[in-house]
């Protein structure tokens, strides 16, 4: 049989021969390519050798131990949709299959048309997700263009996004750790679930358990109603634990237990609850150093560090700054109703040469400031915050009537300092005072431009 390009592949795993025959005829007429399996060995072989979009698992008559096939299929086929068929007596197994990554379960007997409608629905969802992920990847590739280190981070993020593996993101404050966590969520199968963010450094230790796991009404003073915790809010989605290095030793133990068992109890409640949630953690601290100092649990670190992403500071990936500026200008144009389309050369020079100690977050704030202050369609150096321009010795080249060519700002600044030093006979204190900068700023510029006296 000829393979049709972009044809969806449906795997039917069942020991019910009449069901397989009826379902196969229906789905072939809907345009699917059908694969069949009647044993655990057959289905494992097909999952390993074929690219499958939808897996239909009929758990009636299948040994309970063989239900690990759902987890295996989810691990092997990151984006595939898994549908369970079960009898009323198999509801517990069907529910466990959902926890292991299945999308739906249907109770037998089920009409073929109803089953077809569900398969068509998940196929449409797959198409939309593939389109979304493709757009996301192209956008990110453009955004990270020019930075080899960020291209490596992006490639790894794209690989691990479809899985449910735990991820630990490191990097300085403001480097975009939550931004990348959201990217991983949006490129995952959990896009229909919620992305829930928790700042571990902002929650007092006494409230951690209540915020994380929830509580039952009356369990403590002020608990006037039942409250779901963040892990339940993130069920079927992603829970982002920002600044995980700030957790107290007691909170670390509770988090570790949850990661090991994936079960929990609300405070004051005896009911053991299960959730299907992906954990992405982030820290601006050196967790390895904290482990050696005894302030962070080693076993928790290994639970979180299944995959590790490190985001370098913006000063080490300056080639990405122009694209980030375009992104932020576009965003703040929309928020302010403006139509900024240009950045003046002096403003470009200042933005390119600044070190951004606050990283991407600081750049975003700078562009917001500039867009708000810009009077027309261009951001100029006068629209930038004083923190960028205050310590610069000269912001623009002097007017040169009749000459449209302007010397690079760096050259003008260097010459200006050289003349000032000569005038004050290399007296750094007097030169700095005359230029209106600190002595340390002047000395840094002298070293930068090689102007130190021989």
C-alpha positions in Angstrom: 0.0 0.0 0.0 1.4 3.4 -0.9 2.1 5.7 2.0 0.3 9.0 1.7 2.4 12.1 2.7 1.3 13.5 6.1 -1.1 10.6 6.6 -1.9 9.9 10.2 -0.9 6.5 11.6 -3.2 4.8 14.1 -2.0 1.8 16.1 -4.8 -0.5 17.5 -3.7 -2.8 20.4 -6.5 -5.2 21.3 -7.1 -8.9 21.7 -10.7 -8.3 20.5 -10.6 -9.4 16.8 -14.1 -8.1 15.9 -13.4 -4.7 17.4 -10.1 -4.4 15.5 -11.8 -5.4 12.3 -14.7 -2.9 12.6 -12.4 -0.1 13.8 -9.9 -0.7 11.0 -12.5 -0.5 8.3 -13.9 2.8 9.8 -10.5 4.4 10.2 -9.2 3.4 6.8 -12.2 5.1 5.3 -11.3 8.2 7.3 -7.8 8.3 5.7 -5.7 6.7 8.5 -3.0 4.2 8.0 -3.7 1.3 10.4 -1.3 -0.8 12.4 -2.5 -3.7 14.5 -1.1 -5.6 17.5 -2.6 -8.4 19.6 0.3 -9.0 22.0 2.6 -7.0 24.2 5.6 -8.1 22.1 3.9 -6.9 18.9 2.9 -3.5 20.2 6.5 -2.9 21.6 7.9 -3.8 18.2 5.6 -1.4 16.4 6.3 1.4 18.9 10.0 1.0 18.4 9.9 0.8 14.6 7.1 3.1 13.5 6.2 6.8 13.7 2.7 6.6 15.2 0.3 9.5 15.8 -2.6 7.8 17.7 -2.4 4.7 19.9 -5.7 3.0 20.7 -5.3 0.6 23.6 -8.2 -1.8 24.5 -7.3 -2.9 28.1 -10.1 -5.6 28.3 -8.4 -9.0 28.4 -4.9 -7.5 28.7 -2.8 -8.5 31.7 -2.6 -5.7 34.2 1.2 -5.9 34.2 1.2 -5.2 30.5 -0.5 -1.8 31.0 3.0 -0.4 31.3 2.6 -0.1 27.6 0.9 3.3 28.1 3.9 4.7 29.9 6.2 3.2 27.4 4.2 4.6 24.5 4.2 8.1 26.1 8.0 7.9 26.6 8.7 6.5 23.1 6.3 8.8 21.2 6.4 12.2 22.8 3.6 13.8 20.9 1.3 10.8 20.2 -2.2 10.7 21.6 -3.2 7.6 23.6 -6.9 6.6 23.8 -8.0 3.8 26.2 -10.9 1.5 25.7 -12.1 -0.1 29.0 -15.1 -2.0 30.5 -16.9 -0.6 33.5 -14.9 -3.1 35.6 -11.6 -1.6 34.3 -12.1 2.0 35.5 -9.3 1.9 38.0 -6.8 0.7 35.3 -8.2 3.3 32.9 -7.7 6.1 35.5 -4.1 4.9 36.1 -3.5 5.0 32.3 -4.6 8.6 32.3 -2.0 9.4 35.0 0.6 7.6 32.9 0.0 9.8 29.9 -3.2 8.7 28.1 -5.4 11.4 26.7 -8.9 9.8 27.0 -10.7 6.7 28.0 -14.0 5.4 26.6 -16.2 2.7 28.2 -17.1 -0.3 26.1 -19.2 -1.0 24.2 -18.5 2.1 22.2 -20.0 3.1 18.9 -17.5 3.2 16.0 -18.7 6.7 15.1 -18.1 8.0 18.6 -14.6 6.4 18.6 -13.9 8.0 15.2 -15.0 11.4 16.5 -12.5 11.2 19.4 -9.7 10.0 17.1 -10.4 12.9 14.7 -10.4 15.3 17.6 -7.0 14.3 18.8 -5.7 14.2 15.3 -6.8 17.8 14.8 -5.1 18.7 18.1 -1.9 17.1 16.9 -2.0 19.2 13.7 -2.5 22.4 15.6 0.3 21.4 18.0 2.7 20.6 15.2 1.9 24.0 13.6 2.3 25.8 16.9 5.6 24.0 17.7 7.0 24.7 14.2 6.2 28.4 14.5 7.7 28.5 18.0 10.9 26.9 16.9 11.3 29.3 13.9 10.7 32.3 16.2 13.2 31.1 18.8 15.8 30.3 16.1 15.5 33.8 14.8 15.6 35.3 18.3 18.7 33.3 19.3 20.5 33.8 16.0 24.2 34.8 16.3 24.8 33.1 19.7 26.3 29.6 19.5 25.7 29.1 23.3 22.0 29.9 23.0 21.5 27.8 19.9 22.8 24.8 21.9 20.4 25.6 24.7 17.5 25.9 22.2 18.3 22.6 20.5 18.3 20.8 23.9 15.0 22.6 24.9 13.4 21.4 21.7 14.5 17.8 22.3 13.3 17.6 25.9 10.1 19.7 25.5 7.9 16.8 24.3 8.8 14.6 27.3 7.6 14.8 30.9 11.2 14.8 32.3 12.1 17.2 35.1 14.3 20.1 34.0 16.6 22.4 36.1 17.5 25.8 34.6 20.4 27.7 35.9 21.7 31.2 35.2 21.9 34.7 36.7 18.9 36.7 37.7 17.1 38.1 34.6 18.6 35.7 32.0 15.2 34.4 31.0 14.8 31.2 33.1 11.0 31.5 33.3 10.8 32.5 29.7 12.5 29.3 28.7 10.4 27.3 31.1 7.3 28.6 29.4 8.8 27.8 26.0 9.3 24.2 27.1 5.7 24.1 28.3 4.4 25.5 25.0 6.3 23.0 22.9 5.2 20.1 25.1 2.1 17.8 25.0 1.0 19.8 28.0 0.1 22.9 26.1 -3.6 22.4 27.0 -2.7 22.3 30.7 -1.7 25.2 32.9 1.7 26.7 33.4 1.8 27.5 37.2 4.8 29.5 38.5 5.9 29.4 42.2 8.6 31.7 43.5 10.2 29.6 46.3 11.9 32.6 47.8 8.7 34.6 48.3 6.7 32.0 50.3 7.4 31.8 54.1 8.5 28.3 55.2 5.3 28.0 57.4 3.1 28.5 54.4 5.0 26.3 51.9 3.0 23.1 52.5 -0.3 24.9 52.3 0.6 26.7 49.1 2.2 23.7 47.5 -0.3 20.9 48.5 -3.3 22.9 49.6 -5.4 22.5 52.8 -8.7 21.4 54.2 -11.2 23.7 55.7 -10.6 24.1 59.5 -7.1 22.6 59.3 -5.6 25.7 60.8 -6.6 29.2 61.9 -7.8 31.1 58.8 -8.5 28.0 56.7 -12.1 28.9 56.1 -12.5 26.8 53.0 -10.9 23.8 51.2 -8.1 25.0 49.0 -6.2 23.2 46.2 -2.4 23.7 46.2 -0.2 24.6 43.3 0.5 21.0 42.4 -3.2 20.4 41.8 -3.5 23.7 39.9 -0.8 22.4 37.5 -2.4 19.0 37.0 -1.8 17.9 33.4 0.4 21.0 33.0 3.7 22.3 34.2 4.7 23.6 37.7 7.7 26.0 37.5 9.6 26.3 40.8 11.6 29.5 40.5 14.6 30.1 42.9 14.4 26.5 44.2 17.6 27.1 46.1 15.7 29.3 48.5 13.7 26.4 49.9 14.3 25.6 53.6 15.6 22.1 54.6 12.1 21.2 55.7 10.5 22.3 52.4 13.2 20.5 50.5 12.2 17.2 52.2 8.5 17.7 51.4 9.4 18.5 47.7 11.6 15.5 47.5 8.9 13.1 48.8 6.5 14.5 46.3 9.0 14.0 43.4 9.6 10.4 44.5 6.0 9.4 45.0 4.0 11.9 42.9 1.3 11.7 45.7 0.4 14.1 48.5 -2.2 15.0 51.1 -3.6 18.4 51.7 -3.0 19.7 55.2 -5.7 18.4 57.5 -6.9 15.8 54.9 -6.4 12.0 55.0 -7.1 11.5 51.3 -4.0 10.6 49.3 -4.1 12.4 46.0 -2.3 11.9 42.6 -1.4 14.4 40.0 0.2 14.3 36.6 2.4 17.4 36.6 5.8 18.2 35.0 8.3 20.0 37.2 10.7 22.6 35.9 12.9 24.2 38.5 15.3 27.2 38.3 17.9 28.8 40.4 20.4 31.6 40.2 22.5 30.0 42.9 25.2 27.4 42.5 23.4 24.4 43.8 26.5 22.2 43.7 28.2 24.7 46.0 25.1 24.7 48.3 25.3 20.9 48.4 28.9 20.9 49.6 28.0 23.6 52.2 25.1 21.4 53.4 22.3 23.9 52.6 20.8 21.9 49.7 19.9 18.2 49.6 22.0 16.2 47.1 19.2 13.7 46.6 16.8 16.5 45.7 19.3 18.0 43.3 19.5 14.7 41.4 15.7 14.5 41.3 15.5 18.0 39.7 18.6 17.7 37.5 17.3 15.1 35.0 18.0 17.6 32.3 20.0 20.8 32.9 19.9 24.0 30.9 22.3 26.9 31.6 21.4 30.4 30.3 24.5 32.5 29.9 24.3 36.2 30.9 23.4 38.7 28.2 26.9 40.2 28.2 28.1 36.8 26.9 25.6 36.7 24.1 25.4 40.3 22.8 24.7 39.1 19.3 21.1 38.4 20.4 20.5 41.9 21.6 19.3 43.4 18.3 16.6 40.7 18.0 15.6 41.0 21.6 15.2 44.7 21.1 13.0 44.1 18.1 10.9 41.7 20.2 10.5 44.2 23.1 9.8 47.2 20.8 7.0 45.2 19.1 5.6 44.2 22.4 5.5 47.7 23.9 4.3 49.2 20.6 1.2 47.0 21.1 0.8 47.9 24.8 1.3 51.7 24.3 -0.3 52.2 20.9 2.9 53.6 19.4 4.6 52.7 16.1 8.3 52.7 16.8 10.2 51.4 13.8 13.7 52.8 14.1 16.5 53.3 16.6 19.1 56.0 16.2 22.7 55.1 15.7 23.9 56.7 19.0 21.2 54.8 20.8 22.2 51.6 19.1 25.8 52.1 20.2 24.8 52.7 23.8 22.6 49.6 23.8 25.2 47.4 22.2 28.0 48.4 24.6 26.1 48.3 27.9 26.9 45.2 30.0 23.3 44.6 31.3 24.0 43.5 34.9 20.2 42.8 35.1 20.3 40.8 31.9 17.2 40.4 29.7 14.9 41.7 32.3 16.9 44.9 32.4 17.0 45.2 28.6 13.2 44.8 28.6 12.8 47.6 31.2 15.1 49.8 29.2 13.1 49.3 26.0 9.8 49.9 27.8 11.3 53.2 29.1 12.4 54.2 25.7 9.2 53.4 23.8 7.1 55.4 26.4 9.4 58.4 26.1 9.9 58.4 22.3 8.2 61.3 20.6 8.0 59.9 17.1 8.7 56.6 15.3 12.4 56.5 16.4 14.1 55.8 19.7 17.0 58.1 20.3 19.7 58.2 23.0 17.6 60.8 24.9 14.9 58.3 25.4 17.1 55.8 27.2 17.4 55.7 31.0 20.0 58.0 32.7 21.6 54.9 34.2 22.9 54.1 30.7 23.8 57.6 29.6 24.9 59.2 32.9 28.4 57.7 33.0 29.1 58.1 29.3 31.7 60.8 28.7 30.2 61.9 25.4 26.9 60.8 23.9 27.1 62.1 20.4 29.7 63.4 18.0 30.1 67.2 17.6 28.3 68.8 14.7 30.4 68.8 11.5 28.8 71.2 9.0 28.8 70.0 5.5 30.0 66.5 6.4 27.4 63.8 6.7 29.9 61.2 7.8 29.9 60.9 11.6 32.9 59.3 13.4 32.1 56.2 15.5 31.0 57.3 19.0 33.8 55.2 20.5 36.4 57.1 18.5 35.0 60.5 19.5 34.9 59.5 23.2 38.5 58.3 23.1 39.8 61.5 21.5 37.8 63.6 23.9 39.4 61.8 26.9 42.9 62.0 25.3 42.6 65.8 24.9 41.3 66.2 28.5 44.1 64.2 29.9 46.6 66.2 28.0 45.0 69.5 29.2 45.2 68.4 32.9 48.6 66.8 32.4 47.4 63.3 33.2 45.9 64.3 36.6 43.2 61.7 36.8 41.3 63.4 39.6 41.1 66.8 37.9 40.3 65.2 34.5 37.5 63.1 36.0 36.0 66.2 37.7 36.1 68.2 34.5 34.5 65.4 32.5 31.8 64.9 35.2 32.5 61.2 35.9 33.9 59.2 38.7 37.7 58.6 38.9 37.0 54.8 38.6 34.9 55.4 35.4 37.7 57.5 33.9 40.3 54.9 34.8 38.2 52.1 33.2 37.9 54.2 30.0 41.7 54.9 30.0 42.4 51.2 30.2 39.7 50.4 27.6 41.2 52.9 25.1 44.9 52.3 25.9 45.4 55.9 27.1 47.5 55.2 30.2 50.6 57.4 30.4 53.8 55.6 29.6 
